[in-house]
Amino acid sequence: MPRPSQLLHPARPPTPTRDAATVLLLRDTSDGLEVLMTRRSSNASFVPGAYVFPGGGIDAADACCHALAQRRAAQSAQALTEAIAAIRESFEELGILLARHADGNWATQAEIDAMDRQGELGAQCAARGLTLAASDMFVLARWITDRDLPKRFDVPFLVARVPPGQTPVADETEQFEPVWVRPADALARHQAGSFFMIYPTIITLERLQKLATVDAVLQVCAVSEEPLWTSCPRTGLLAGREQRHMEHESAYGELALVCPDGQIVHPLDWQSEHPVALLKNVLRLTAPNPGAMTGPGTNSYLVGDPSTGYIAIDPGPADDEHLAKLWRAAGGDIRLIVCTHSHPDHAPGARPLQAMCDTVPPILGLASAETARANSAFTPDRALLNHERLTLSRHGGISSGVDFSRPWQTEACPTAEDTRHTLQVIHTPGHAANHLCLMLLEDGLLFSGDHILNGSTTVVDPPDGDMSDYLNSLDLLHAACTEHQLKYILPAHGYVIGGPDDEAKVAITRLKAHRLQREAKVLAAMQAQPDGTLDDWLALVYADVPQRMWPVAKRSLMAHVARITSLMP
């Protein structure tokens, strides 16, 4: 994890969450699936005036009603309590009661009208021989309120078919204007400004609209007792406006690194004018070379601080303005220049940047192999060794060394008086024969170059690229995440990847799985058309990729074919 001393914003532990439960009551109509929604009071302390699904906080009494509830064998005690809370809230707020008689018949409207909606639900149901239908409720999702809000909840979003013959009537205290609405219509009305909803409600409806019937929803949710997704969104600024991001979205890891406690201060706009601070000791400056192969542009990184000087990672193309901005961001104090590999959007800027510095910093990396293309020719001032460490120190200047026997976590942490920043090298061939990654050991960061990207898949282009080497290097990086507690991946293209738990390792695992799934398609195509050409197989294997990208995809296809061929007996 990043050192607290290097975080950009003071720690601000989020408000603890309260347990709550929400239920999406569903029905089928001739016009399609509808969900019951209601408008919250304009005086409510949480999202006033928003259209929501019925629900609220879990009460202690909810856990005391287990004996009055029908329960699935796999439904946990906590899940049962949540279902009971959702049943109680829908009854209190809208007069809908998911409860059955012993013969299986639902509670009638007349029975509901005779009950006190603010009274104890369990006792009233017991007196009428009603059992709470918790077994008819399934979990769709779990939402945890954003970290920046002063009032927060941990809420399962449950789904259930509305009992027949019951009519929703709002309590006119907490909830108003109950309405049955198709998910697509609710979203359209929200977009038009007449149906205010908050982010979790919007995302839930967007996913719900893909299912046509109540049965379809319940069948999807009944596969497992686990939610289809769990999210505690993070918020950044895009064009000056707040924009929320879920865990699977590309900006989430960057927000987790820069604003771990949910501060809404980090701009996500891609620009090449100013460096972006990710930590106090890590700056990113994106080169003005966006494109199909570079995404928003090539990321150059500066590691260090004014007291230690800086290491520049991947100075990028030989763009004078970009290099001048990089030099100014370091105050001219660049101690080392490191290139992750020799491709033309990474290494050509190294010599011009070196020439700008009064004290000439050495250019480090690995020389391009004979297999490299002509525009990727590169010779460093010194070759880096696998596992070599490059250390910037406030008092000791810059040092390097190789330690094969001792993992970082056995060393004493640097003190405030002896600030240091240590990069350790990992040789990771695959994308290029001379590719390497760098670990910032004190802060648990991995600079992945082009080996791992955010938003696209790395091209493995033979003969300099090798698919077996690429997959083996992914395994090395996965192991390094465990050994050195690496939590965040800083790619050469795209936002930061990762999070405070195992998100970085999960990202690497998914990337390898994606590669192997693609390789399975390649093998299937080769078997289906044993006399086919690369172009024949390309159309089968990359049918899900836009044809404009097929020339690039063909290079990775060649790498897969070479690997498959090498593995054949």
Backbone torsions as a table, in degrees:
resi	resn	phi	psi	omega
1	MET	NA	148.7	176.7
2	PRO	-59.2	143.1	175.9
3	ARG	-63.5	137.1	176.8
4	PRO	-53.2	-32.3	-178.6
5	SER	-67.4	-17.7	-178.0
6	GLN	-101.3	-3.6	178.3
7	LEU	-69.5	143.6	-177.3
8	LEU	-76.0	-26.6	-174.2
9	HIS	-125.2	139.0	-179.5
10	PRO	-57.1	145.5	178.9
11	ALA	-58.9	137.0	179.4
12	ARG	-143.4	82.2	-175.1
13	PRO	-53.1	130.1	-179.4
14	PRO	-62.8	154.5	175.4
15	THR	-59.9	135.8	177.5
16	PRO	-59.7	150.6	-179.6
17	THR	-86.7	152.9	170.6
18	ARG	-103.8	144.1	176.7
19	ASP	-74.9	135.5	179.8
20	ALA	-147.1	176.6	178.6
21	ALA	-151.7	145.0	-179.3
22	THR	-133.6	147.6	178.2
23	VAL	-129.2	133.0	172.0
24	LEU	-94.0	106.4	177.2
25	LEU	-85.0	125.4	-170.1
26	LEU	-119.5	152.8	172.0
27	ARG	-149.3	154.9	175.4
28	ASP	-95.4	139.5	174.7
29	THR	-134.9	171.4	178.0
30	SER	-64.5	-21.0	178.8
31	ASP	-93.3	-2.9	179.2
32	GLY	121.3	-174.7	-179.1
33	LEU	-66.0	135.8	175.7
34	GLU	-126.7	151.2	178.3
35	VAL	-124.8	144.6	-179.3
36	LEU	-86.8	124.9	178.5
37	MET	-128.6	163.0	-178.2
38	THR	-148.9	154.5	-177.6
39	ARG	-94.2	128.1	177.3
40	ARG	-71.9	154.7	178.3
41	SER	-58.0	144.3	176.9
42	SER	-70.2	-11.1	178.4
43	ASN	-102.2	4.6	-178.0
44	ALA	-64.2	147.6	-179.0
45	SER	-78.9	-15.0	-178.8
46	PHE	-128.2	123.9	-178.2
47	VAL	41.2	60.3	179.0
48	PRO	-60.4	139.4	175.8
49	GLY	79.5	-1.5	-177.9
50	ALA	-81.7	147.6	170.9
51	TYR	-83.8	129.3	-172.0
52	VAL	-138.6	175.3	168.3
53	PHE	-92.3	149.2	-180.0
54	PRO	-61.2	143.9	-179.8
55	GLY	165.5	176.7	-179.9
56	GLY	175.0	-169.0	-176.9
57	GLY	-67.2	152.2	176.8
58	ILE	-84.3	128.8	178.6
59	ASP	-95.0	157.5	177.3
60	ALA	-59.7	-32.7	-178.7
61	ALA	-66.1	-23.9	-178.6
62	ASP	-62.4	-37.8	-180.0
63	ALA	-73.4	-12.6	-179.8
64	CYS	-90.5	-1.0	-175.7
65	CYS	-104.4	14.3	-177.2
66	HIS	-57.6	-38.3	-177.5
67	ALA	-67.3	-17.7	-178.8
68	LEU	-96.8	8.6	-173.3
69	ALA	-120.9	143.5	169.9
70	GLN	-77.6	139.8	-171.3
71	ARG	-140.3	137.4	172.4
72	ARG	-74.5	151.7	-177.4
73	ALA	-59.2	-35.4	-176.4
74	ALA	-90.2	-1.2	-176.7
75	GLN	-78.1	118.7	-177.7
76	SER	-70.5	166.0	178.4
77	ALA	-60.9	-40.7	179.8
78	GLN	-66.5	-42.2	178.2
79	ALA	-63.1	-36.5	177.9
80	LEU	-65.3	-43.4	177.3
81	THR	-60.4	-42.4	178.7
82	GLU	-62.9	-41.9	178.6
83	ALA	-64.0	-42.0	178.8
84	ILE	-62.9	-41.3	178.4
85	ALA	-61.9	-41.9	179.3
86	ALA	-65.5	-39.2	176.4
87	ILE	-62.0	-46.1	179.9
88	ARG	-62.1	-43.9	-178.1
89	GLU	-65.5	-40.8	179.2
90	SER	-66.3	-31.5	176.1
91	PHE	-70.4	-47.9	-177.9
92	GLU	-65.1	-42.8	-173.0
93	GLU	-83.7	-36.7	-172.5
94	LEU	-128.6	-0.2	178.3
95	GLY	70.7	20.8	174.7
96	ILE	-99.1	126.3	-175.2
97	LEU	-123.1	113.6	175.8
98	LEU	-87.6	84.8	-178.6
99	ALA	-149.1	143.6	-176.3
100	ARG	-122.1	155.4	168.6
101	HIS	-81.6	171.2	-178.6
102	ALA	-60.8	-28.2	179.5
103	ASP	-83.2	3.1	178.5
104	GLY	93.7	-10.1	-180.0
105	ASN	-72.8	144.0	179.9
106	TRP	-74.4	156.1	171.5
107	ALA	-56.9	138.7	-177.6
108	THR	-88.9	164.9	177.7
109	GLN	-62.4	-37.4	179.4
110	ALA	-62.8	-40.3	178.4
111	GLU	-65.3	-41.6	-179.8
112	ILE	-64.6	-41.8	-179.7
113	ASP	-62.0	-27.3	-178.4
114	ALA	-85.2	-5.3	-176.9
115	MET	-96.3	155.2	177.5
116	ASP	-90.7	111.5	-175.4
117	ARG	-68.7	-15.8	176.5
118	GLN	-102.9	-0.6	178.8
119	GLY	-84.4	-179.9	-177.7
120	GLU	-72.1	116.0	-173.8
121	LEU	-66.3	-43.5	-176.5
122	GLY	-58.7	-47.0	-178.2
123	ALA	-65.3	-39.4	-179.1
124	GLN	-67.4	-38.8	178.0
125	CYS	-68.5	-42.6	179.6
126	ALA	-59.8	-39.7	-179.0
127	ALA	-65.6	-24.0	-178.0
128	ARG	-105.5	6.3	-179.9
129	GLY	69.7	29.4	-179.2
130	LEU	-99.2	141.3	176.0
131	THR	-115.2	131.8	-179.5
132	LEU	-67.4	131.1	-172.5
133	ALA	-87.4	56.9	179.9
134	ALA	-65.3	-27.9	-179.3
135	SER	-71.7	-14.4	177.5
136	ASP	-88.2	0.0	-176.9
137	MET	-109.3	136.0	-179.6
138	PHE	-126.5	150.2	-179.1
139	VAL	-85.2	128.2	176.7
140	LEU	-93.9	-49.0	-174.0
141	ALA	-151.7	169.8	172.9
142	ARG	-134.2	124.2	179.5
143	TRP	-115.9	136.5	175.6
144	ILE	-117.6	127.0	-174.7
145	THR	-58.6	143.0	-179.0
146	ASP	-49.3	146.8	-175.9
147	ARG	-67.4	-19.1	-174.6
148	ASP	-84.9	-9.7	-173.4
149	LEU	-88.5	145.3	-178.3
150	PRO	-75.4	-17.6	178.1
151	LYS	-123.9	119.8	-170.9
152	ARG	-131.2	149.0	-178.7
153	PHE	-134.7	152.9	171.0
154	ASP	-113.8	110.4	-163.7
155	VAL	-129.7	117.3	166.7
156	PRO	-75.7	136.0	173.2
157	PHE	-97.7	105.8	-177.8
158	LEU	-92.6	160.2	176.9
159	VAL	-129.1	145.9	178.0
160	ALA	-158.8	150.9	173.2
161	ARG	-77.9	133.8	-179.1
162	VAL	-67.8	137.5	178.0
163	PRO	-62.6	144.0	-179.9
164	PRO	-68.2	148.8	173.8
165	GLY	78.5	5.5	179.2
166	GLN	-104.8	138.6	-177.9
167	THR	-115.3	126.1	-179.8
168	PRO	-70.3	134.1	175.7
169	VAL	-134.0	117.8	-176.9
170	ALA	-66.8	151.2	179.0
171	ASP	-75.0	-11.5	178.7
172	GLU	60.6	18.5	175.1
173	THR	-119.7	-59.7	176.3
174	GLU	-93.9	-34.7	-173.6
175	GLN	-125.7	148.2	-179.7
176	PHE	-138.9	158.5	168.7
177	GLU	52.4	59.8	175.0
178	PRO	-61.3	140.3	-176.2
179	VAL	-146.1	135.3	170.6
180	TRP	-87.7	130.1	-173.7
181	VAL	-147.8	142.1	172.6
182	ARG	-72.0	141.1	-179.3
183	PRO	-52.2	-43.3	-178.6
184	ALA	-63.8	-36.8	-179.8
185	ASP	-69.9	-39.8	178.1
186	ALA	-61.2	-42.0	179.7
187	LEU	-65.9	-40.1	179.3
188	ALA	-66.0	-41.3	179.6
189	ARG	-67.1	-36.4	176.1
190	HIS	-63.7	-43.4	-179.9
191	GLN	-62.1	-33.0	179.8
192	ALA	-80.7	-7.6	176.0
193	GLY	91.5	10.3	-176.9
194	SER	-110.8	6.4	-174.8
195	PHE	-148.8	77.9	-172.9
196	PHE	-66.4	128.1	176.4
197	MET	-136.8	155.3	177.8
198	ILE	-94.9	168.0	-170.4
199	TYR	-53.6	-51.6	-178.8
200	PRO	-59.4	-36.3	178.3
201	THR	-65.1	-43.0	-179.4
202	ILE	-62.3	-49.3	-177.8
203	ILE	-63.8	-40.2	179.2
204	THR	-62.1	-43.0	178.8
205	LEU	-67.7	-36.7	177.8
206	GLU	-60.1	-38.5	-179.9
207	ARG	-79.6	-33.8	-179.9
208	LEU	-66.4	-33.6	-176.0
209	GLN	-67.4	-12.2	178.2
210	LYS	-79.6	-9.3	-179.4
211	LEU	-109.6	133.8	-167.6
212	ALA	-88.6	-26.2	-173.4
213	THR	-136.3	166.0	176.4
214	VAL	-63.4	-42.3	179.2
215	ASP	-57.9	-41.1	-179.8
216	ALA	-61.5	-41.2	178.9
217	VAL	-65.2	-48.9	-176.6
218	LEU	-65.3	-36.5	179.6
219	GLN	-65.8	-41.0	178.3
220	VAL	-63.4	-41.8	-176.4
221	CYS	-76.9	-26.4	-176.5
222	ALA	-76.7	-9.2	-179.5
223	VAL	-61.4	-34.2	-176.6
224	SER	-147.2	156.3	173.7
225	GLU	-80.4	-4.3	-180.0
226	GLU	-88.5	150.0	176.8
227	PRO	-64.9	151.7	176.5
228	LEU	-66.7	-29.5	172.6
229	TRP	-154.0	153.4	175.0
230	THR	-127.8	134.7	-177.2
231	SER	-149.7	136.6	165.4
232	CYS	-121.2	93.5	-171.1
233	PRO	-60.8	155.9	171.2
234	ARG	-119.2	150.9	-172.6
235	THR	-122.1	131.4	173.9
236	GLY	-123.4	-176.2	-178.3
237	LEU	-112.3	128.1	176.9
238	LEU	-129.5	119.4	-173.6
239	ALA	55.0	34.6	177.2
240	GLY	80.9	-1.8	-178.0
241	ARG	-110.8	147.3	179.7
242	GLU	-67.5	136.4	177.1
243	GLN	-140.4	123.8	-178.4
244	ARG	-86.3	152.5	-178.3
245	HIS	-138.1	135.0	174.1
246	MET	-87.8	170.3	-172.0
247	GLU	-59.5	-31.6	-177.2
248	HIS	-83.2	-5.0	-175.3
249	GLU	-88.7	154.3	-165.7
250	SER	-65.1	-29.2	-175.7
251	ALA	-87.6	-7.1	-171.7
252	TYR	-61.5	-46.1	-178.0
253	GLY	-62.8	-36.9	178.9
254	GLU	-65.7	-41.3	178.2
255	LEU	-65.4	-35.4	178.0
256	ALA	-65.0	-36.8	179.2
257	LEU	-73.0	-48.9	-171.6
258	VAL	-79.3	-37.9	-176.0
259	CYS	-128.0	67.1	-173.0
260	PRO	-61.1	-26.2	-179.2
261	ASP	-98.0	14.4	172.5
262	GLY	88.2	12.8	178.1
263	GLN	-61.0	134.9	-178.6
264	ILE	-98.1	80.2	-175.2
265	VAL	-138.3	-10.2	-169.6
266	HIS	-92.8	119.7	176.7
267	PRO	-76.0	136.4	-179.0
268	LEU	-106.3	2.9	-179.8
269	ASP	-66.3	133.5	173.9
270	TRP	-81.5	126.8	178.3
271	GLN	-151.2	161.0	-177.6
272	SER	-117.1	11.2	-175.5
273	GLU	-86.4	-37.6	-172.3
274	HIS	-132.2	146.0	175.1
275	PRO	-68.9	148.8	178.5
276	VAL	-107.8	123.1	177.5
277	ALA	-79.3	125.9	175.4
278	LEU	-102.3	-36.9	168.0
279	LEU	-139.5	174.7	176.8
280	LYS	-63.0	-27.9	-177.3
281	ASN	-109.0	15.2	178.3
282	VAL	-139.3	119.5	175.2
283	LEU	-117.3	145.3	176.0
284	ARG	-121.7	128.8	174.3
285	LEU	-123.2	120.5	-175.6
286	THR	-92.7	126.1	-179.3
287	ALA	-67.7	151.0	-178.7
288	PRO	-82.7	56.4	-178.8
289	ASN	-129.6	48.9	179.9
290	PRO	-65.9	153.4	179.4
291	GLY	173.5	-178.6	-178.1
292	ALA	-60.6	-32.8	-177.5
293	MET	-95.1	-16.7	-175.2
294	THR	-115.8	-0.2	-178.5
295	GLY	61.0	-131.4	179.5
296	PRO	-73.0	-7.3	-177.9
297	GLY	134.1	170.4	179.9
298	THR	-86.2	127.8	180.0
299	ASN	-82.8	122.3	167.1
300	SER	-99.7	140.8	-178.1
301	TYR	-120.8	145.1	170.3
302	LEU	-116.3	124.8	177.8
303	VAL	-113.9	128.6	179.9
304	GLY	138.2	-165.6	177.3
305	ASP	-153.0	172.2	-176.9
306	PRO	-58.9	-26.3	-178.2
307	SER	-81.0	-20.8	-176.9
308	THR	-111.5	-14.3	-168.1
309	GLY	79.9	-176.3	-169.7
310	TYR	-131.6	151.5	166.5
311	ILE	-106.0	126.2	177.5
312	ALA	-95.4	125.9	179.5
313	ILE	-108.3	124.6	178.9
314	ASP	54.2	77.2	179.4
315	PRO	-63.4	-14.9	173.3
316	GLY	91.1	-159.0	-179.8
317	PRO	-71.0	166.7	180.0
318	ALA	-79.5	68.2	-179.9
319	ASP	-106.3	112.0	-172.1
320	ASP	-57.7	-43.9	-178.0
321	GLU	-66.2	-43.7	179.1
322	HIS	-60.8	-44.5	-178.5
323	LEU	-67.4	-36.1	177.4
324	ALA	-64.6	-40.1	178.2
325	LYS	-66.2	-38.2	178.3
326	LEU	-65.3	-42.7	179.1
327	TRP	-63.7	-43.3	-179.8
328	ARG	-67.0	-37.0	179.9
329	ALA	-62.6	-28.8	178.1
330	ALA	-91.1	5.4	-176.7
331	GLY	61.2	25.0	-178.9
332	GLY	75.4	-2.5	-174.0
333	ASP	-98.3	69.8	178.2
334	ILE	-98.4	117.0	-175.6
335	ARG	-88.9	-33.0	-179.7
336	LEU	-144.2	151.3	171.7
337	ILE	-122.1	122.5	-177.2
338	VAL	-120.2	130.1	176.8
339	CYS	-109.0	125.8	179.8
340	THR	-68.3	-28.7	175.0
341	HIS	-168.5	-179.1	-165.6
342	SER	-101.7	12.2	-177.8
343	HIS	-65.5	154.5	-168.4
344	PRO	-67.7	-10.8	174.7
345	ASP	-98.1	7.4	-177.2
346	HIS	-120.4	-46.5	-167.4
347	ALA	-102.9	-25.2	-174.3
348	PRO	-59.9	-23.8	180.0
349	GLY	-76.9	-7.4	-174.0
350	ALA	-63.2	-48.9	-177.6
351	ARG	-66.2	-47.0	177.5
352	PRO	-61.0	-37.1	178.4
353	LEU	-66.9	-41.4	177.7
354	GLN	-58.0	-40.0	-177.8
355	ALA	-68.5	-21.9	179.9
356	MET	-75.3	-20.8	-170.2
357	CYS	-87.8	136.7	179.4
358	ASP	-65.1	-46.4	173.5
359	THR	-98.1	115.5	-168.7
360	VAL	-68.9	117.4	177.6
361	PRO	-83.8	138.3	177.1
362	PRO	-69.4	148.2	175.9
363	ILE	-97.4	122.1	-175.5
364	LEU	-115.9	154.6	179.0
365	GLY	157.1	-158.1	176.3
366	LEU	-119.0	138.2	179.3
367	ALA	-64.7	146.9	177.3
368	SER	-63.4	144.7	179.1
369	ALA	-79.8	168.7	178.3
370	GLU	-63.6	-21.4	-179.6
371	THR	-79.2	-9.8	-176.4
372	ALA	-69.9	152.0	175.8
373	ARG	-70.0	162.0	-175.4
374	ALA	-60.4	-36.5	-178.2
375	ASN	-78.9	2.0	177.6
376	SER	-113.5	20.6	177.1
377	ALA	-68.7	132.7	-175.9
378	PHE	-155.5	133.0	175.0
379	THR	-131.4	114.4	179.7
380	PRO	-76.6	167.1	173.0
381	ASP	-68.6	-31.5	176.4
382	ARG	-149.9	139.5	178.2
383	ALA	-79.8	136.4	176.2
384	LEU	-82.2	145.0	177.3
385	LEU	-93.6	148.5	174.3
386	ASN	-61.1	132.5	-177.9
387	HIS	76.9	0.2	178.4
388	GLU	-63.1	145.3	178.1
389	ARG	-113.6	135.7	176.2
390	LEU	-116.0	119.8	-173.1
391	THR	-120.2	125.9	169.4
392	LEU	-96.8	131.0	-178.8
393	SER	-134.1	143.4	-179.5
394	ARG	-61.0	-40.6	-176.4
395	HIS	-100.8	-27.8	-173.0
396	GLY	-99.7	3.5	-179.3
397	GLY	68.9	-131.7	-177.6
398	ILE	-119.6	138.1	178.7
399	SER	-141.2	164.4	177.3
400	SER	-143.9	160.6	178.8
401	GLY	179.3	169.2	179.8
402	VAL	-122.9	131.1	178.4
403	ASP	-133.3	107.2	-176.8
404	PHE	-91.8	-10.8	-168.4
405	SER	-107.1	-18.2	-168.4
406	ARG	-124.3	114.3	176.8
407	PRO	-68.0	155.8	-174.5
408	TRP	-57.7	-38.9	-170.7
409	GLN	-68.6	-9.4	175.9
410	THR	-82.5	-9.6	-178.6
411	GLU	-89.6	153.6	178.3
412	ALA	-65.4	141.5	177.7
413	CYS	-69.7	144.6	179.3
414	PRO	-66.3	143.0	178.1
415	THR	-88.2	167.7	178.8
416	ALA	-60.3	-29.8	-179.0
417	GLU	-79.9	-17.5	-177.3
418	ASP	-127.3	57.6	-179.5
419	THR	-61.2	134.6	176.5
420	ARG	-146.7	159.4	-179.9
421	HIS	-136.3	116.8	-172.0
422	THR	-115.9	120.4	174.0
423	LEU	-101.6	129.6	175.0
424	GLN	-113.6	138.5	-174.1
425	VAL	-88.2	138.2	168.5
426	ILE	-126.6	120.8	177.2
427	HIS	-75.6	120.4	-174.5
428	THR	-130.0	71.3	177.5
429	PRO	-66.0	160.3	178.8
430	GLY	145.4	-65.3	172.8
431	HIS	-66.8	-40.4	173.8
432	ALA	-145.9	151.9	-177.2
433	ALA	-64.3	-27.6	-177.5
434	ASN	-105.1	24.1	-178.1
435	HIS	-77.1	139.9	173.3
436	LEU	-138.8	155.3	174.3
437	CYS	-115.1	165.1	-176.4
438	LEU	-133.1	134.4	177.4
439	MET	-106.3	127.1	170.1
440	LEU	-89.2	97.9	-164.3
441	LEU	-65.6	-41.9	-176.2
442	GLU	-63.9	-26.2	-172.3
443	ASP	-117.2	5.6	174.6
444	GLY	65.5	39.8	-179.3
445	LEU	-112.7	145.6	175.0
446	LEU	-120.5	117.1	172.5
447	PHE	-87.9	109.8	-166.9
448	SER	-97.2	0.7	-177.3
449	GLY	54.0	-131.9	178.0
450	ASP	-97.7	3.9	-176.9
451	HIS	-70.5	-37.0	175.8
452	ILE	-129.8	125.0	-179.0
453	LEU	-118.3	160.0	175.7
454	ASN	-108.5	115.0	176.4
455	GLY	103.0	-7.0	178.1
456	SER	-155.7	170.7	-179.2
457	THR	-106.7	135.7	-178.5
458	THR	-62.7	135.8	174.7
459	VAL	-82.6	131.1	174.5
460	VAL	-110.6	106.7	-168.2
461	ASP	-111.3	102.0	178.1
462	PRO	-64.6	154.4	4.5
463	PRO	-88.0	-13.3	-179.5
464	ASP	-70.9	-31.6	174.8
465	GLY	-91.4	145.8	-177.6
466	ASP	-142.3	123.3	-173.5
467	MET	-68.8	-38.3	177.9
468	SER	-63.5	-43.8	176.5
469	ASP	-61.1	-40.3	-178.6
470	TYR	-61.3	-48.2	-178.9
471	LEU	-65.7	-39.9	177.7
472	ASN	-63.5	-37.1	178.8
473	SER	-67.9	-34.7	174.3
474	LEU	-60.0	-40.1	177.3
475	ASP	-63.1	-40.3	177.6
476	LEU	-60.6	-42.9	-178.2
477	LEU	-68.9	-37.8	176.8
478	HIS	-60.8	-44.7	178.4
479	ALA	-64.7	-38.0	179.3
480	ALA	-64.2	-35.1	178.0
481	CYS	-60.4	-37.7	178.9
482	THR	-73.5	-48.8	-175.1
483	GLU	-64.2	-40.3	-173.2
484	HIS	-109.2	10.2	178.3
485	GLN	54.1	47.3	177.6
486	LEU	-78.7	124.9	-175.5
487	LYS	-111.4	-19.7	-175.2
488	TYR	-133.4	141.1	178.4
489	ILE	-112.5	124.8	180.0
490	LEU	-107.9	99.8	-174.3
491	PRO	-83.3	167.5	176.5
492	ALA	-76.1	-15.3	179.0
493	HIS	-140.6	121.9	177.3
494	GLY	102.1	176.3	-178.5
495	TYR	-70.5	169.4	174.1
496	VAL	-62.8	144.2	177.1
497	ILE	-113.2	140.9	172.3
498	GLY	131.4	-162.1	-177.6
499	GLY	176.5	-179.2	-173.9
500	PRO	-74.3	-11.5	-178.6
501	ASP	-106.4	-121.8	-177.9
502	ASP	-106.9	25.3	-176.1
503	GLU	-60.2	-35.8	-179.9
504	ALA	-65.5	-45.7	178.9
505	LYS	-64.7	-39.3	178.7
506	VAL	-62.1	-40.2	179.1
507	ALA	-62.1	-40.6	179.2
508	ILE	-67.8	-41.3	178.8
509	THR	-61.3	-43.3	179.2
510	ARG	-65.9	-38.4	179.5
511	LEU	-63.5	-43.6	178.7
512	LYS	-65.8	-41.4	178.8
513	ALA	-61.0	-39.7	178.0
514	HIS	-62.4	-42.7	179.8
515	ARG	-63.2	-42.5	-178.7
516	LEU	-70.2	-33.3	175.2
517	GLN	-65.1	-40.2	177.0
518	ARG	-65.0	-40.0	-180.0
519	GLU	-64.9	-35.1	176.6
520	ALA	-62.5	-37.0	176.2
521	LYS	-66.0	-38.2	178.3
522	VAL	-62.7	-46.7	-179.5
523	LEU	-61.9	-42.2	179.0
524	ALA	-62.0	-40.3	179.0
525	ALA	-66.6	-40.8	179.0
526	MET	-64.9	-36.6	179.7
527	GLN	-73.6	-37.0	-179.9
528	ALA	-71.0	-33.0	-179.5
529	GLN	-130.6	74.5	-175.3
530	PRO	-62.2	-22.2	177.8
531	ASP	-102.2	11.3	-177.3
532	GLY	-72.6	163.1	175.9
533	THR	-97.0	172.6	175.5
534	LEU	-57.0	-39.3	179.8
535	ASP	-66.4	-36.6	176.4
536	ASP	-62.2	-46.9	-178.5
537	TRP	-70.1	-33.7	-178.9
538	LEU	-56.6	-44.4	-177.8
539	ALA	-64.4	-30.0	179.4
540	LEU	-81.4	-43.2	-172.3
541	VAL	-76.8	-35.9	-174.7
542	TYR	-114.0	35.0	178.1
543	ALA	-62.6	-23.6	-179.2
544	ASP	-87.6	1.5	-178.2
545	VAL	-109.6	137.2	178.1
546	PRO	-54.1	139.7	-176.0
547	GLN	-61.6	-25.6	178.9
548	ARG	-63.8	-20.5	179.9
549	MET	-97.0	-0.2	-177.5
550	TRP	-62.3	-37.4	177.2
551	PRO	-58.6	-35.9	177.1
552	VAL	-73.6	-44.3	-179.9
553	ALA	-60.6	-30.4	-178.7
554	LYS	-61.8	-30.7	179.8
555	ARG	-68.0	-42.5	175.9
556	SER	-68.4	-33.5	175.7
557	LEU	-58.9	-43.5	177.9
558	MET	-58.9	-39.6	-179.6
559	ALA	-66.8	-40.4	177.3
560	HIS	-64.4	-43.9	179.9
561	VAL	-61.2	-42.5	179.2
562	ALA	-63.0	-40.2	179.4
563	ARG	-67.0	-46.3	-179.9
564	ILE	-60.4	-43.2	180.0
565	THR	-62.3	-40.1	-179.0
566	SER	-68.6	-25.1	-178.4
567	LEU	-88.6	-11.9	-179.1
568	MET	-73.0	142.3	179.5
569	PRO	-68.9	NA	NA
